Amino acid sequence: MSLQVGIVGLPNAGKSTLFNALISRRLAETASRPFTTIDPHEAVAIVADENLEKLSKLINPDKTVPAAVTFIDIAGLVKDAHKGEGLGNQFLAKIREVDVVVHVVRAFEDPNVAHQHPIHESGSLEQMSEDIETVNIELELGEIDKKPTIYVINADEEKMGNKEILKAKTEVEKKYKSEVVILSAKLEEEFIDLETQEKREYLNSLKVQEDSLSQLIGVAYKLLNLITFYTIKGGKEVHAWSIVRGSTAFEAAEKVHTDFAQKFIKAEAIDISDLLASGGWKQAKEKGKIQLEGRDYLVKDRDVIEFKVGS
């Protein structure tokens, strides 16, 4: 069963917009009304990986396949969701199925998008705290408050780096002992139609150096306790695979193909940095860099593995 990340938050916090940006295509309808998302959408988001890019340049394969994280777009929670309000039972049940929660917190101003519980100024630390507590109470009453959580502060693009938003990030990290990512979901969705270089130039103009979306995916990957190993299929396909930390070579072989596990003989493994430095598999083997491992070998993050199987 694949590990999944569920996107939650109050209605109109920007969950579906973030989801669209994550998968780089607009699968979920977005609108300025509650319960836009009724049936949870599921899709994968690509994990940024410089090592995979370097390996692909070295091998020059016909195909390169990155690792990915599965995200679920879950409709907004409202007060008394645990009692069934706002289709709460259905949505809480879906949250119980995920392994990590991304909690989207509204910190943007938009007169055309109603705020569910406007007690303080939208985007203020007080309002964000109120919104977070509303959702967290429902999760706790629904007996699903123990999941690893990433808080996403969904801000206006021009406020992503201002003092109040940065202060809010620090306060949320401190109070909830969780990772916090600041981004503008609306801006990230608009980036869908931009080339990578155009995106970088625009971020630089906002004085934002880090790719917030890649950061979010990376944090989710870490909280899912995943690592990456790579395979090279006859020089024609370079593939990054995600696997739970502590998995064996046998389990990794099964991830690639069930036949590999059933006919497993041995695994040849090398850290990707050693392979890149050697200039290729043949050169690495000549230098004695490739290790021969059995089925119980614990796969390391960044291993490149070739499985030897019987007929």
C-alpha positions as CSV (number, residue, x, y, z in Angstrom):
1,M,0.0,0.0,0.0
2,S,1.4,3.4,-1.0
3,L,2.0,6.1,1.6
4,Q,-0.1,9.2,1.2
5,V,-0.2,12.8,2.2
6,G,-3.6,14.4,2.9
7,I,-4.2,18.2,2.4
8,V,-6.6,19.6,5.0
9,G,-7.7,23.0,6.3
10,L,-10.7,25.3,6.6
11,P,-12.8,25.9,3.5
12,N,-11.4,28.5,1.2
13,A,-7.9,28.2,2.6
14,G,-6.4,27.3,-0.8
15,K,-6.2,23.5,-0.5
16,S,-7.3,22.7,-4.0
17,T,-5.2,25.5,-5.5
18,L,-2.2,24.0,-3.7
19,F,-3.1,20.6,-4.9
20,N,-3.3,21.8,-8.5
21,A,0.2,23.3,-8.2
22,L,1.6,20.2,-6.7
23,I,0.6,18.0,-9.6
24,S,1.2,20.7,-12.2
25,R,-2.2,20.3,-13.8
26,R,-5.6,21.5,-12.8
27,L,-7.4,18.3,-11.8
28,A,-9.4,19.8,-8.9
29,E,-12.0,22.5,-9.5
30,T,-11.2,25.7,-7.6
31,A,-13.9,28.2,-6.6
32,S,-14.6,30.8,-4.0
33,R,-17.1,28.7,-2.1
34,P,-16.9,26.0,0.6
35,F,-16.9,22.3,-0.4
36,T,-15.6,22.8,-3.9
37,T,-13.9,19.5,-3.4
38,I,-16.5,16.8,-2.7
39,D,-14.7,13.6,-3.9
40,P,-11.1,13.6,-2.8
41,H,-8.7,13.7,-5.7
42,E,-5.5,11.8,-5.7
43,A,-2.3,12.4,-7.7
44,V,1.4,12.2,-7.5
45,A,3.9,15.1,-7.1
46,I,7.4,14.7,-8.5
47,V,10.3,14.9,-6.0
48,A,13.0,17.3,-7.0
49,D,16.3,15.4,-7.2
50,E,19.6,16.8,-8.4
51,N,21.2,13.4,-8.1
52,L,18.7,11.9,-10.6
53,E,19.4,14.8,-13.0
54,K,23.2,14.2,-12.8
55,L,22.7,10.4,-13.2
56,S,20.5,11.0,-16.3
57,K,23.1,13.2,-17.8
58,L,25.7,10.6,-17.2
59,I,23.7,7.7,-18.6
60,N,21.8,9.6,-21.3
61,P,18.8,7.2,-21.2
62,D,15.7,7.2,-23.4
63,K,13.6,7.7,-20.3
64,T,14.1,9.1,-16.8
65,V,11.5,8.5,-14.1
66,P,11.6,10.5,-10.8
67,A,10.4,9.5,-7.4
68,A,7.0,10.9,-6.4
69,V,4.8,11.5,-3.4
70,T,1.0,10.8,-3.4
71,F,-1.2,13.7,-2.3
72,I,-4.9,13.6,-1.5
73,D,-7.0,16.7,-1.8
74,I,-9.6,16.5,1.0
75,A,-12.5,18.9,1.3
76,G,-12.4,21.6,4.0
77,L,-13.2,20.8,7.6
78,V,-15.6,23.0,9.5
79,K,-16.5,23.3,13.2
80,D,-18.3,20.2,14.5
81,A,-17.0,18.1,11.6
82,H,-16.6,15.3,14.1
83,K,-20.4,15.4,14.6
84,G,-21.0,15.2,10.9
85,E,-21.3,18.9,10.1
86,G,-20.2,19.7,6.5
87,L,-20.0,16.1,5.5
88,G,-17.5,15.8,8.3
89,N,-17.7,12.1,8.8
90,Q,-16.8,11.3,5.2
91,F,-13.9,13.7,5.2
92,L,-12.5,12.7,8.6
93,A,-12.6,9.1,7.5
94,K,-10.4,10.0,4.5
95,I,-8.0,11.8,6.7
96,R,-7.6,8.7,8.8
97,E,-6.3,6.8,5.7
98,V,-3.4,9.2,5.1
99,D,0.1,9.0,6.7
100,V,1.0,12.7,6.8
101,V,-1.2,15.7,7.0
102,V,-0.5,19.0,5.2
103,H,-2.6,21.6,7.1
104,V,-3.2,24.7,4.9
105,V,-3.6,27.9,6.9
106,R,-5.1,31.0,5.2
107,A,-2.9,34.1,5.4
108,F,-4.0,35.9,2.2
109,E,-6.5,38.7,1.6
110,D,-9.2,38.4,-1.0
111,P,-12.5,40.1,-0.7
112,N,-14.0,37.7,-3.3
113,V,-13.1,34.6,-1.2
114,A,-15.1,34.5,2.1
115,H,-13.2,33.6,5.2
116,Q,-14.9,30.8,7.2
117,H,-14.3,32.3,10.6
118,P,-13.2,35.9,10.3
119,I,-12.5,36.8,13.9
120,H,-9.3,38.8,13.4
121,E,-7.7,40.4,10.3
122,S,-7.0,37.8,7.6
123,G,-3.3,36.9,7.6
124,S,-2.7,38.0,11.2
125,L,-1.1,35.7,13.6
126,E,-4.2,35.8,15.7
127,Q,-6.5,34.7,12.9
128,M,-4.1,32.0,11.8
129,S,-3.9,30.6,15.3
130,E,-7.7,30.6,15.5
131,D,-8.0,28.8,12.2
132,I,-5.4,26.2,13.2
133,E,-7.1,25.5,16.5
134,T,-10.5,25.1,14.8
135,V,-9.1,22.3,12.5
136,N,-6.9,20.7,15.2
137,I,-9.8,20.5,17.6
138,E,-11.9,18.7,15.0
139,L,-9.0,16.3,14.2
140,E,-8.5,15.6,17.9
141,L,-12.2,15.0,18.6
142,G,-12.2,12.8,15.5
143,E,-9.3,10.9,17.2
144,I,-6.9,11.6,14.4
145,D,-4.6,14.2,16.0
146,K,-1.4,12.1,16.3
147,K,-0.4,12.2,12.6
148,P,2.8,14.0,11.5
149,T,1.8,17.4,10.2
150,I,3.2,20.1,7.9
151,Y,1.7,23.5,8.3
152,V,1.5,25.5,5.1
153,I,1.0,29.3,5.5
154,N,-0.7,30.3,2.3
155,A,0.2,33.9,2.0
156,D,-0.2,36.7,-0.6
157,E,2.8,36.6,-2.9
158,E,4.0,40.0,-1.9
159,K,3.9,39.1,1.8
160,M,5.7,35.8,1.7
161,G,8.8,37.2,3.2
162,N,7.4,40.0,5.5
163,K,8.1,40.1,9.2
164,E,4.6,39.1,10.4
165,I,4.5,36.0,8.2
166,L,8.0,35.0,9.3
167,K,7.0,35.5,12.9
168,A,3.9,33.4,12.4
169,K,6.1,30.6,10.9
170,T,8.3,30.7,14.0
171,E,5.4,30.7,16.4
172,V,3.7,27.8,14.7
173,E,6.9,25.8,14.6
174,K,7.4,26.4,18.3
175,K,3.9,25.7,19.4
176,Y,3.1,22.6,17.3
177,K,6.6,21.2,17.0
178,S,6.0,20.8,13.3
179,E,7.6,21.8,10.0
180,V,6.2,25.0,8.5
181,V,6.3,26.1,4.8
182,I,5.4,29.6,3.6
183,L,4.1,29.8,0.0
184,S,1.5,31.4,-2.2
185,A,-0.8,28.6,-3.6
186,K,-2.3,31.0,-6.1
187,L,1.2,32.0,-7.4
188,E,2.3,28.4,-7.5
189,E,-0.7,27.4,-9.6
190,E,0.1,30.3,-12.0
191,F,3.6,28.9,-12.3
192,I,2.1,25.8,-14.0
193,D,2.3,27.6,-17.3
194,L,5.8,29.0,-16.8
195,E,9.1,27.4,-17.8
196,T,11.5,26.6,-15.0
197,Q,13.8,29.6,-15.8
198,E,10.9,32.0,-15.9
199,K,9.8,30.7,-12.5
200,R,13.2,31.3,-11.0
201,E,13.5,34.8,-12.4
202,Y,10.1,35.7,-11.0
203,L,11.0,34.3,-7.6
204,N,14.2,36.3,-7.6
205,S,12.2,39.4,-8.3
206,L,10.2,38.7,-5.2
207,K,13.4,38.1,-3.3
208,V,12.3,34.5,-2.7
209,Q,15.3,32.2,-3.2
210,E,13.8,28.9,-2.2
211,D,11.3,26.8,-4.3
212,S,8.5,26.5,-1.7
213,L,6.7,23.8,-3.5
214,S,9.8,21.6,-3.8
215,Q,10.4,22.3,-0.1
216,L,6.9,21.1,0.8
217,I,7.3,17.9,-1.2
218,G,10.7,17.3,0.3
219,V,9.4,17.7,3.9
220,A,6.5,15.4,3.2
221,Y,8.9,12.8,1.7
222,K,11.0,13.0,4.9
223,L,8.0,12.7,7.2
224,L,6.8,9.6,5.3
225,N,10.2,8.2,6.3
226,L,11.1,7.6,2.6
227,I,14.5,7.3,1.0
228,T,15.4,7.0,-2.7
229,F,17.3,4.4,-4.6
230,Y,18.0,4.3,-8.3
231,T,18.1,1.7,-11.0
232,I,19.6,1.8,-14.5
233,K,17.7,-0.4,-17.0
234,G,20.2,-1.4,-19.6
235,G,21.2,2.2,-20.1
236,K,17.8,2.9,-21.5
237,E,15.9,4.0,-18.4
238,V,17.1,5.7,-15.2
239,H,14.5,5.3,-12.4
240,A,14.3,6.8,-8.9
241,W,12.3,4.7,-6.5
242,S,11.0,5.7,-3.1
243,I,11.1,3.1,-0.3
244,V,10.6,3.2,3.5
245,R,13.9,3.7,5.4
246,G,15.1,0.3,6.8
247,S,13.9,-1.7,3.8
248,T,16.0,-4.6,2.5
249,A,17.4,-5.3,-0.9
250,F,14.7,-8.0,-1.3
251,E,12.0,-5.5,-0.6
252,A,13.6,-3.0,-3.0
253,A,13.7,-5.7,-5.7
254,E,10.0,-6.4,-5.1
255,K,9.3,-2.7,-5.5
256,V,10.9,-2.7,-9.0
257,H,9.3,-6.0,-10.1
258,T,7.8,-9.0,-8.3
259,D,9.9,-11.3,-10.5
260,F,13.0,-9.7,-9.2
261,A,12.1,-10.6,-5.6
262,Q,11.0,-14.1,-6.5
263,K,14.2,-14.9,-8.5
264,F,16.5,-12.7,-6.3
265,I,20.1,-13.9,-6.3
266,K,22.1,-10.8,-5.2
267,A,22.3,-7.0,-5.5
268,E,25.1,-4.8,-6.6
269,A,25.0,-1.4,-4.9
270,I,27.0,1.8,-5.0
271,D,26.3,5.3,-3.6
272,I,25.3,7.6,-6.4
273,S,28.1,10.1,-5.6
274,D,30.7,7.3,-6.1
275,L,29.1,6.3,-9.4
276,L,29.0,9.8,-10.7
277,A,32.6,10.4,-9.6
278,S,33.7,7.1,-11.3
279,G,32.1,8.1,-14.6
280,G,29.9,5.1,-15.1
281,W,29.0,1.6,-13.8
282,K,31.9,-0.2,-15.6
283,Q,34.5,2.3,-14.3
284,A,33.1,2.0,-10.8
285,K,33.3,-1.7,-10.9
286,E,36.9,-1.6,-12.1
287,K,37.7,0.7,-9.1
288,G,36.1,-1.7,-6.7
289,K,33.4,0.7,-5.7
290,I,30.5,-1.6,-6.3
291,Q,29.5,-3.8,-3.3
292,L,27.9,-7.2,-3.6
293,E,24.9,-7.5,-1.2
294,G,22.4,-10.2,-0.2
295,R,18.7,-10.1,0.2
296,D,18.9,-8.8,3.8
297,Y,21.1,-5.8,2.9
298,L,19.5,-2.6,4.3
299,V,19.1,-0.2,1.3
300,K,20.8,3.2,1.9
301,D,19.5,6.5,0.7
302,R,21.0,7.4,-2.7
303,D,22.0,3.7,-3.5
304,V,22.2,2.8,-7.1
305,I,21.3,-0.9,-7.3
306,E,21.5,-3.6,-10.0
307,F,19.6,-6.7,-9.1
308,K,20.9,-10.1,-10.3
309,V,18.0,-12.6,-10.7
310,G,17.7,-16.2,-11.8
311,S,15.8,-17.5,-14.8
